[in-house]
Amino acid sequence: MIKRIIPLLFACTLMLGLGAYWLLYFTGNNTEYAKGHRYLVTIKPGMTTADIADLLHKKHLVKTPEAFRMEARIRGLAGKLEAGRYEIVGGMSNSEIVDILSKGQTYNVKFTVPEGFNVVKTGRKLEAEGLGEARKFEEAARNYTPYPYMETNNSDVIFKAEGFIFPTTYQLEADMSEKEILALMVRTFNSEMNREKIPALAEEKKMKLRDLINLAAMVELEAVYPEEQARIAGVFLKRLHIYMPIQSDTTIQYLLGAQKEEVTIADTKIKSPYNTYQNPGLPPGPIGSPGMDAIKAVLNPEATDYLYFVAEKDGHHRFTKTYQEHLKAIEEIHGKD
């Protein structure tokens, strides 16, 4: 009897082995599915191997869910597939997909914050690219002050994180919340400031870091060409020194909440603490995120006798020393109104 059972067991084992081999290597190759096309797949926390297999099958990335589950189980990786957002290439085998999911090789999304962008523009860009909600990003930025230099008691400041979002390209992980994205941007700002020794340089100039960023944001938005940043910074600092209003159009644009091609005289009379035509000194807070060049321009301003400048049609500025010269420059560039 035993002699009969052993061959039978051997035959069954061989059949099961061959069946598993067939299931894994013949139904697990997925080569017929959209080969070469790239797909983003989000594995949510708590999803089982079966859930993942079904999801991949619905997206036409896995031909047989059972084969995918067996692949993960045989390799001891069932239950070890990590949550996250992944890029899966159509035609990948079950083995290749299991490798990606088990190693947590998540797909990071690139997101760029341009120099000069403010909180509102950054939030809208996030929403436009499908990475978050503008409203939630703004709410997160309203009172976010993880570093002492960001703190302010000025009730006129709209977003306490304004100006402290470093303009650069970020690699965002899957399913990051708006608060997490903001925290990454502000943390990057702090790292870059320390790397360039900006706090120490500001202290040498007897300038608070918050005031430095406040001024640099206006310089960033005024200067179309980087080579003019230091000269514009010099004009602003000179005006501050003699208690003359800065009169920067960039602060008017900020309080209006929209970019205007030309700021009108009526705009300059709007009552707002951000109106630098009506109020001397710096605005309540930064109006955008300055780049490192603008920050360094404020720390190393060009020393001139200029107190005025007006934009030329090509984006450059014409600098003048007196109000009469300024009016003449306006007339020459824009003509009489």
C-alpha positions in Angstrom: 0.0 0.0 0.0 2.8 2.4 1.0 4.6 1.6 -2.2 1.5 2.6 -4.2 0.9 5.9 -2.1 4.4 7.2 -2.4 4.4 7.4 -6.3 0.9 8.9 -6.1 2.0 11.6 -3.7 5.1 12.3 -5.8 2.9 12.6 -8.9 0.5 15.0 -7.1 3.4 17.1 -5.8 4.9 17.2 -9.3 1.5 18.2 -10.8 1.1 21.0 -8.2 4.6 22.2 -8.8 4.1 22.2 -12.6 0.7 24.0 -12.0 2.4 26.6 -9.8 5.1 27.0 -12.4 2.6 27.5 -15.1 0.6 30.0 -13.1 3.6 32.0 -12.1 5.5 32.1 -15.4 2.8 31.8 -18.0 -0.1 33.7 -16.5 2.3 36.1 -14.6 4.1 37.6 -17.5 1.4 40.2 -18.4 3.2 40.9 -21.7 -0.1 41.4 -23.6 -1.1 44.4 -21.5 -0.2 47.9 -22.8 3.5 47.2 -23.1 5.7 50.2 -22.5 2.9 52.5 -21.3 3.4 54.0 -17.8 0.7 54.1 -15.2 0.4 55.7 -11.8 -1.1 53.3 -9.2 -1.9 54.3 -5.6 -1.7 51.5 -3.0 -3.6 52.8 0.1 -2.7 51.9 3.7 -4.5 48.7 4.8 -4.9 47.2 1.4 -4.3 43.4 1.4 -2.4 41.5 -1.3 -5.7 40.4 -2.7 -6.9 44.0 -2.9 -3.7 45.1 -4.6 -4.0 42.2 -7.1 -7.6 43.1 -7.9 -6.6 46.8 -8.4 -3.7 45.9 -10.7 -6.0 43.6 -12.7 -8.7 46.3 -13.1 -6.0 48.6 -14.4 -4.9 45.9 -16.9 -1.4 45.6 -15.4 -1.9 42.0 -14.0 -3.5 39.4 -16.1 -4.4 36.9 -13.3 -4.9 38.2 -9.8 -4.4 34.8 -8.3 -1.0 34.5 -10.0 0.1 37.8 -8.5 -1.0 36.7 -5.0 0.8 33.4 -5.4 4.0 35.2 -6.5 3.9 37.4 -3.4 3.1 34.5 -1.1 5.8 32.1 -2.4 8.4 34.9 -2.0 7.2 35.5 1.5 6.2 39.1 0.6 2.4 38.8 1.0 1.4 41.4 3.6 4.7 43.3 3.0 3.7 45.3 -0.1 4.0 48.9 0.9 1.4 51.7 0.5 2.3 54.6 -1.7 2.1 55.9 -5.3 3.9 53.8 -7.8 4.8 54.0 -11.5 4.1 50.7 -13.2 5.1 50.0 -16.8 2.6 48.0 -18.8 3.9 44.5 -19.6 5.9 44.1 -16.3 5.8 40.6 -14.9 4.2 39.9 -11.5 7.7 39.3 -10.2 8.8 42.8 -11.3 5.7 44.5 -9.8 6.1 42.6 -6.5 9.7 43.8 -6.4 8.6 47.4 -6.8 5.8 47.3 -4.2 7.8 45.3 -1.6 10.8 47.7 -1.8 8.7 50.8 -1.5 10.0 52.2 -4.8 7.3 54.9 -4.8 6.9 57.4 -7.6 7.8 61.0 -6.6 6.0 63.8 -8.3 8.1 66.9 -9.3 6.6 70.2 -8.3 8.2 73.6 -8.9 7.7 76.8 -6.9 8.8 79.7 -9.1 10.7 82.6 -7.6 8.4 85.3 -6.4 5.4 83.0 -6.0 3.2 83.7 -2.9 1.1 81.3 -0.9 -2.0 81.8 -3.0 -0.3 81.2 -6.3 1.6 78.1 -4.9 -1.7 76.6 -3.6 -3.4 77.2 -7.0 -0.5 75.6 -8.8 -0.7 72.6 -6.5 -4.4 72.2 -7.2 -3.9 72.7 -11.0 -1.4 69.9 -11.0 -3.7 67.6 -9.0 -1.4 67.5 -5.9 -3.7 69.2 -3.3 -6.4 71.7 -2.6 -5.5 75.4 -2.7 -7.9 76.2 0.2 -6.2 73.6 2.4 -2.7 74.8 1.5 -3.7 78.4 2.3 -5.2 77.3 5.6 -2.0 75.4 6.5 0.1 78.5 5.8 -2.0 80.9 7.8 -0.4 80.3 11.2 2.5 78.0 10.4 5.6 79.2 12.2 8.0 76.3 13.0 11.0 78.6 13.3 11.3 81.6 15.6 12.1 84.0 12.8 8.7 83.3 11.2 6.7 84.4 14.2 4.9 87.7 14.2 2.2 89.4 16.3 1.1 91.6 13.4 -2.6 90.9 12.9 -2.4 92.3 9.3 -0.2 89.4 8.2 -2.4 87.1 6.1 -0.1 84.1 6.0 2.6 83.7 8.6 4.4 81.2 6.3 4.4 83.8 3.4 8.0 84.3 2.1 9.4 81.2 3.8 8.5 78.8 1.1 11.7 78.2 -0.7 11.4 78.5 -4.5 12.8 75.3 -6.1 11.7 72.0 -7.6 10.5 69.4 -5.0 10.1 65.7 -5.2 6.7 65.1 -3.5 5.9 61.7 -2.2 2.6 60.0 -2.8 -0.5 61.2 -0.9 1.3 64.0 0.9 -1.2 66.3 2.6 -1.1 70.1 2.1 0.3 70.5 5.6 3.1 68.0 4.8 3.9 69.8 1.5 4.1 73.2 3.2 6.3 71.7 6.0 8.7 70.4 3.4 8.9 73.7 1.6 9.5 75.7 4.8 12.0 73.1 6.0 13.9 73.5 2.7 13.9 77.3 3.2 15.5 76.9 6.6 18.1 74.5 5.3 19.0 76.8 2.4 19.3 79.8 4.7 21.6 77.9 7.0 23.7 76.5 4.2 24.3 79.9 2.8 24.8 81.4 6.3 22.1 84.0 5.7 21.0 84.4 9.3 24.6 85.2 10.3 25.0 87.7 7.4 21.7 89.3 8.3 22.9 89.7 11.9 26.1 91.4 10.7 23.9 93.9 8.8 21.8 94.4 12.0 18.8 93.1 10.1 16.1 90.6 11.2 15.8 87.6 8.9 12.0 88.3 8.6 12.7 91.9 7.5 15.4 90.7 5.0 12.9 88.3 3.4 10.3 91.0 3.4 12.5 93.3 1.4 13.9 90.6 -0.8 10.4 89.6 -1.9 9.8 93.1 -3.3 13.2 93.1 -5.0 12.4 89.7 -6.5 9.1 90.8 -7.9 10.4 94.2 -9.1 13.5 93.0 -11.0 12.8 91.3 -14.3 16.5 91.0 -14.8 18.8 89.6 -12.0 21.5 92.2 -12.7 19.2 94.9 -11.5 18.4 93.3 -8.1 21.2 94.9 -6.1 20.5 98.4 -7.5 16.7 98.1 -6.7 17.6 96.8 -3.2 19.8 99.9 -2.8 17.0 102.2 -3.7 14.6 100.5 -1.3 17.1 100.6 1.6 17.9 104.2 0.9 14.2 105.1 1.1 13.9 103.2 4.3 16.9 105.1 5.7 15.4 108.5 5.1 11.8 107.4 6.1 10.5 107.7 2.5 7.8 105.3 1.5 9.1 102.5 -0.6 6.3 102.9 -3.1 6.6 99.4 -4.7 3.9 98.4 -7.2 4.5 94.8 -6.1 2.8 95.4 -2.7 -0.2 96.9 -4.5 -0.5 93.7 -6.7 -0.3 91.6 -3.5 -3.2 93.4 -1.7 -5.3 93.4 -4.9 -4.7 89.6 -5.1 -4.3 89.8 -8.9 -1.5 90.7 -11.4 -2.3 94.0 -13.2 -0.4 95.1 -16.2 -0.3 98.6 -14.8 -1.0 99.9 -11.3 -3.2 103.1 -11.4 -3.1 106.1 -9.2 -6.4 105.0 -7.7 -4.8 101.7 -6.8 -2.0 103.5 -4.9 -4.7 105.2 -2.7 -6.2 102.0 -1.5 -6.2 101.8 2.3 -4.2 98.8 3.3 -1.2 98.2 5.6 0.4 96.5 2.5 0.1 99.8 0.5 3.7 101.0 0.5 2.7 104.2 -1.3 0.7 105.3 1.7 2.6 103.7 4.5 6.3 104.2 5.2 8.5 101.3 6.1 8.2 97.7 5.2 4.8 96.0 4.6 3.5 93.8 7.5 5.1 90.7 6.0 6.7 89.3 2.8 4.6 89.3 -0.3 6.2 86.3 -1.9 9.1 83.8 -1.9 12.3 85.5 -2.9 15.1 83.5 -4.5 18.6 83.3 -3.1 19.9 85.9 -5.5 17.3 88.5 -4.4 18.2 87.8 -0.7 21.9 88.2 -1.4 21.1 91.4 -3.3 19.5 92.9 -0.2 22.6 91.9 1.8 24.9 93.4 -0.8 23.0 96.4 -2.2 24.5 98.6 -4.9 25.4 102.0 -3.4 24.0 104.8 -5.6 22.2 108.2 -5.3 19.1 106.8 -7.0 15.8 107.2 -5.2 13.4 106.4 -8.2 13.1 103.9 -11.0 10.5 103.2 -13.7 10.1 100.2 -15.9 11.2 100.4 -19.5 9.2 98.6 -22.1 11.7 95.7 -22.3 11.5 95.1 -18.6 14.7 96.9 -17.6 14.4 99.9 -15.3 15.6 103.5 -15.7 16.9 104.9 -12.4 16.9 108.5 -11.4 18.0 110.7 -8.5 15.3 113.3 -8.3 11.5 113.4 -8.6 11.7 115.8 -11.6 14.1 113.3 -13.4 11.7 110.5 -12.5 8.7 112.4 -14.1 10.7 113.1 -17.2 11.7 109.4 -17.5 8.0 108.3 -17.2 7.1 110.8 -19.9 9.8 109.6 -22.2 8.9 105.9 -21.7 5.1 106.0 -21.5 4.3 109.4 -22.9 1.9 112.0 -21.4 -1.3 110.7 -19.9 
